[in-house]
Amino acid sequence: MVFDVETTGFGPQRGARVIEIGAVLVENGKMISEFQSFINCGKAVSRQAQKVHGITDRMLFGQPAPEEIFPCFHKFISGSTLVAHNAAFDISFLRYEFSRLCIGINSGYLCTMKMSRRRFPMLPNHKLETVAKHVLGALPPEIHWHRALDDARLTAMVWLEMVKND
C-alpha cells in the first residue's frame, strides 16, 4: 500500500494536521485500487504549506472531518505494509491522526527515499521528482506535484521499478 499525505504544516509535534490523504493498493506489480480524500481538520493551512501543495482553506470547506476519513483509511490499509517517499514524515502524521481517534497502527513501512539513497547515491538529491526521473526516465505528464494521490501513484511507480531489480 503506497500512500502520501498533505498537511497544514511541517510536523504534528508543531500542531500540523493532515488535510489530504491518497493511497494506492499495489498487488502483483499493478496498481489496483485507490483511496483519496481532502480532510477538513478545522485548522488553517500555513502559507509555507500552501506554497508546497497549493491546498487552501477554501478548498477544505465542506470536506469530511478526520473522524469520517481515518477509520475508512485504516480499513483500506489494513494488513498492508505501507510504502511512502520520506516515510518518516508521512507515518508521523498518520500515527498522530490515528492516535487522536484511538485507532492503532501496527503496519510496517518502507521508505522509497531511503531505498533510493542506498541504490542511487550519485543523485544530486533524493526528492521524489529526482528519483522518479532517474528510475522512470520520464515523468508522467498528468502528475500534480505535492498532491496526495498523484504523489502516491508516482511513488508506487518508483517503488515497483526499484523492487523489480531485487
Helices and strands as residue ranges (DSSP letters): E 2-7, G 12-14, E 18-27, E 30-38, H 47-53, H 57-60, H 66-77, E 82-84, H 87-100, E 109-111, H 112-119, H 128-136, H 148-164
